[in-house]
Amino acid sequence: MTVHEFGKENGDVVVLIHPSAVMWDYFEHVIPLLRDRFHLILPALPGYDETAPDEDYTSVEQIATELAGWLDANGCRQVACLYGCSMGGSVVLRMLADEKVDIQNAVVDGGIMPYRLPWIVTRLIAVRDFLLVCIGRWGGAGLLEKAFSTGEYSEEDLQYVSETLRFMSYRTIWRTFESCNNYRMPAEPQESEARVQYWCAEAERKDRKWDLGYMERMFPEAELVMLEDVGHGGMAPGRPQEFAARIEGLATGGRAAWTTGLGSGR
């Protein structure tokens, strides 16, 4: 796993973990807004790293362990804000459960929760997701738009995702969904010392019903942040100024007025 760093001279550490179907440069518009204030750490996850084309995606658990080990080995034992989107959100939850790093604030942006369903059901879901992603790999941006109803994304965005999918191996595609749908988490609710937020696009609130319910059960102190006029994972590339302001507010201890408890926000 390649790790990119910016603003190493700064004290407060902010870690940003990208979602699937994109690479670490998903945060390219955010980096200039945060690098002068924070020590930014952006991992390029296995299978999504053009500099390591022979690597495949491993698992949520292994990536969480490897990233925590990297942070510890490089003297970043306290993280002011740990952010992950979708697939990256799964890694954030696993790192919170592992408690190998002192995480002060955590953001799970549209994160994928483990299904905890019968084995055959989870595999059927993984097969469905695998085939949908392969449609984008085979058919390009036009077919990707039809398969995922991605009307909120620009043609340039869809072309970028299509090119990333062609770079990804079939093993990476399969492991991404199989692992994100089934990664291991403790059975009991978590009493995390971190301030935890779950960001959810208003447009996908129904689709995230399971994820919101899981967060409410497992992280009862977590806060819900509803995002208006944005699609899944659209904050960093589409509204980088607001994204940076939210992350900076958390990392510096500010309390955002737009948050509510998960229970009252549903």
For each residue, the residues with C-beta under 8 A, 3 or more apart:
1: 43 44 45 46 49 55 63 66 67 70
2: 24 43 44 49 51 52
3: 41 42 43 44 70
4: 24 41 42 43 44
5: 8 39 40 41 42
6: 31 34 35 39 40 42
7: 10 34 35 36 37 38 39 40
8: 5 39
9: 39
10: 7 36 37 38 39
11: 39
12: 37 38 39 80 251 252
13: 38 39 41 71 76 78 79 80
14: 34 38 39 40 41 79 80 81 82 83 247 251
15: 41 42 43 67 71 79 81 82 83
16: 27 30 40 41 42 83 84 88 236
17: 42 43 45 67 82 83 84 85 87 88 89 91 92
18: 22 23 24 26 27 42 44 45 48 85 87 88
19: 22 26 84 85 86 87 88 89 110 233
20: 48 86 87 176 180
21: 133 136 161 164 165 168
22: 18 19 25 26 48 160 161 164
23: 18 26 44 48 49 50 164
24: 2 4 18 27 42 43 44 45 48 49
25: 22 28
26: 18 19 22 23 85 236 237
27: 16 18 24 30 31 42 236
28: 25 31 237
29: 32 33 236 237 240
30: 16 27 33 34 236 240 243 244 247
31: 6 27 28 34 35 40 42
32: 29 35
33: 29 30 240 241 244
34: 6 7 14 30 31 37 38 40 244 247 248
35: 6 7 31 32 38 40
36: 7 10
37: 7 10 12 34 248
38: 7 10 12 13 14 34 35 80 248 251
39: 5 6 7 8 9 10 11 12 13 14 76
40: 5 6 7 14 16 31 34 35
41: 3 4 5 13 14 15 16 71 76
42: 3 4 5 6 15 16 17 18 24 27 31
43: 1 2 3 4 15 17 24 63 67 70
44: 1 2 3 4 18 23 24 48 49 51 52
45: 1 17 18 24 48 49 57 63 87 88 91
46: 1 49 52 55 56 57 58 63 172
47: 55 56 57 58 168 169 171 172 175 176
48: 18 20 22 23 24 44 45 57 164 168 172
49: 1 2 23 24 44 45 46 52 53 55
50: 23 53 167
51: 2 44
52: 2 44 46 49 55
53: 49 50 167
54:
55: 1 46 47 49 52
56: 46 47 169 171 172 175
57: 45 46 47 48 171 172 175 176 179
58: 46 47 62 63 175 179
59: 62 63 175 179 183
60: 63 64 87 90 91 94 179 180 183
61: 64 65 94 179 183 184
62: 58 59 65 66
63: 1 43 45 46 58 59 60 66 67 91
64: 60 61 67 68 91 94 95 98
65: 61 62 68 69 98 100
66: 1 62 63 69 70
67: 1 15 17 43 63 64 70 71 91 95
68: 64 65 71 72 95 98 100 101
69: 65 66 72 73 100
70: 1 3 43 66 67 73 74
71: 13 15 41 67 68 74 76 77 79 101
72: 68 69 76 77 100 101
73: 69 70
74: 70 71
75:
76: 13 39 41 71 72 79 101
77: 71 72 101 102
78: 13 101 102 104
79: 13 14 15 71 76 82 101 102 103 104
80: 12 13 14 38 104 105 250 251 252
81: 14 15 104 105 106 107 247 250 251
82: 14 15 17 79 92 95 101 103 105 106 107 194
83: 14 15 16 17 88 92 106 107 109 247
84: 16 17 19 87 88 89 90 91 92 107 108 109 111
85: 17 18 19 26 88 89 109 110 111 233 235 236
86: 19 20 89 90 109 110 111 112 232 233
87: 17 18 19 20 45 60 84 90 91 112 176 180
88: 16 17 18 19 45 83 84 85 91 92 109 111
89: 17 19 84 85 86 92 93 108 109 110 111 112
90: 60 84 86 87 93 94 111 112 113 114 179 180 183
91: 17 45 60 63 64 67 84 87 88 94 95
92: 17 82 83 84 88 89 95 96 106 107 108 111
93: 89 90 96 97 108 111 113 185
94: 60 61 64 90 91 97 98 183 184 185
95: 64 67 68 82 91 92 98 100 101 103 106
96: 92 93 99 103 106 190 192 194 196 219
97: 93 94 185 186 190
98: 64 65 68 94 95 101
99: 96
100: 65 68 69 72 95
101: 68 71 72 76 77 78 79 82 95 98
102: 77 78 79
103: 79 82 95 96 106 192 194
104: 78 79 80 81 194 195 251
105: 80 81 82 194 195 196 197 250 251
106: 81 82 83 92 95 96 103 192 194 195 196 197
107: 81 82 83 84 92 196 197 198 199 246 247 250
108: 84 89 92 93 111 196 197 198 199 215
109: 83 84 85 86 88 89 198 199 233 235
110: 19 85 86 89 199 200 201 204 208 211 232 233
111: 84 85 86 88 89 90 92 93 108 198 211
112: 86 87 89 90 180 181 211
113: 90 93 210 211 214 215
114: 90 181 182 183 184 185 214
115: 121 122 125 181 182 210
116:
117: 121 122 125
118: 121 122
119: 122 123
120: 123 124
121: 115 117 118 124 125
122: 115 117 118 119 125 126 178 181 182
123: 119 120 126 127 178
124: 120 121 127 128
125: 115 117 121 122 128 129 177 181
126: 122 123 129 130 174 177 178 181
127: 123 124 130 131
128: 124 125 131 132
129: 125 126 132 133 177 181
130: 126 127 133 134 173 174 177
131: 127 128 134 135
132: 128 129 135 136 147 148
133: 21 129 130 136 137 165 173 177
134: 130 131 137 138 170 173
135: 131 132 138 139 143 144 147
136: 21 132 133 139 140 141 143 144 147 148 161 162 165
137: 133 134 162 165 166 168 173
138: 134 135 143
139: 135 136 142 143 144 147
140: 136 143 144 162
141: 136 144 145 155 158 159 161 162
142: 139 145 146
143: 135 136 138 139 140 146 147
144: 135 136 139 140 141 147 148 150 158 161 162 165
145: 141 142 148 149 150 151 153 158
146: 142 143 149
147: 132 135 136 139 143 144
148: 132 136 144 145
149: 145 146
150: 144 145 153 157 158 231
151: 145
152: 203 230 231 234
153: 145 150 157 158 161 231 234
154: 157 158
155: 141 158 159
156: 159 160
157: 150 153 154 160 161 237
158: 141 144 145 150 153 154 155 161 162
159: 141 155 156 162 163
160: 22 156 157 163 164
161: 21 22 136 141 144 153 157 158 164 165
162: 136 137 140 141 144 158 159 165 166
163: 159 160 166 167
164: 21 22 23 48 160 161 167 168
165: 21 133 136 137 144 161 162 168 173
166: 137 162 163
167: 50 53 163 164
168: 21 47 48 137 164 165 172 173
169: 47 56 172 173
170: 134 173 174
171: 47 56 57 174 175
172: 46 47 48 56 57 168 169 175 176
173: 130 133 134 137 165 168 169 170 176 177
174: 126 130 170 171 177 178
175: 47 56 57 58 59 171 172 178 179
176: 20 47 57 87 172 173 179 180
177: 125 126 129 130 133 173 174 180 181
178: 122 123 126 174 175 181 182
179: 57 58 59 60 61 90 175 176 182 183
180: 20 60 87 90 112 176 177 183
181: 112 114 115 122 125 126 129 177 178
182: 114 115 122 178 179
183: 59 60 61 90 94 114 179 180
184: 61 94 114
185: 93 94 97 114 218
186: 97 190 218
187:
188:
189: 217 218 219 220
190: 96 97 186 218 219
191: 221
192: 96 103 106 196 219 221
193:
194: 82 96 103 104 105 106
195: 104 105 106 223 250
196: 96 105 106 107 108 192 219 221 222 223
197: 105 106 107 108 222 223 224 225 250 259
198: 107 108 109 111 211 212 215 219 222 223 224 225 262
199: 107 108 109 110 225 227 235
200: 110 204 205 208 211 212 224 225 226 227
201: 110 204 205 226 227 230 231 232 234
202: 205 226 227 228 229
203: 152 230 231
204: 110 200 201 207 208 231 232
205: 200 201 202 208 209 212 226
206: 209
207: 204
208: 110 200 204 205 211 212
209: 205 206 212 213
210: 113 115 213 214
211: 110 111 112 113 198 200 208 214 215
212: 198 200 205 208 209 215 216 224 262 266
213: 209 210 216 217 266
214: 113 114 210 211 217 218
215: 108 113 198 211 212 218 219 222 224 262
216: 212 213 219 220 222 262 263 266
217: 189 213 214 220
218: 185 186 189 190 214 215
219: 96 189 190 192 196 198 215 216 222 262
220: 189 216 217 262 263
221: 191 192 196
222: 196 197 198 215 216 219 262
223: 195 196 197 198 259 260 261 262 265
224: 197 198 200 212 215 259 260 261 262 265 266
225: 197 198 199 200 246 256 258 259 260
226: 200 201 202 205 258 260 265
227: 199 200 201 202 230 234 235
228: 202
229: 202
230: 152 201 203 227 234 235 238 239
231: 150 152 153 201 203 204 234 238
232: 86 110 201 204
233: 19 85 86 109 110 236 237
234: 152 153 201 227 230 231 237 238 239
235: 85 109 199 227 230 238 239 240 242 243 246
236: 16 26 27 29 30 85 233 240 243
237: 26 28 29 157 233 234 240
238: 230 231 234 235
239: 230 234 235 242 243
240: 29 30 33 235 236 237 243 244
241: 33 244 245
242: 235 239 245 246
243: 30 235 236 239 240 246 247
244: 30 33 34 240 241 247 248
245: 241 242 248 249
246: 107 225 235 242 243 249 250 256
247: 14 30 34 81 83 107 243 244 250 251
248: 34 37 38 244 245 251 252 254
249: 245 246 252 254 255 256
250: 80 81 105 107 195 197 246 247 253 254 256
251: 12 14 38 80 81 104 105 247 248
252: 12 80 248 249
253: 250
254: 248 249 250
255: 249 259
256: 225 246 249 250 259
257:
258: 225 226
259: 197 223 224 225 255 256
260: 223 224 225 226 264 265
261: 223 224 264 265
262: 198 212 215 216 219 220 222 223 224 265 266
263: 216 220 266
264: 260 261
265: 223 224 226 260 261 262
266: 212 213 216 224 262 263
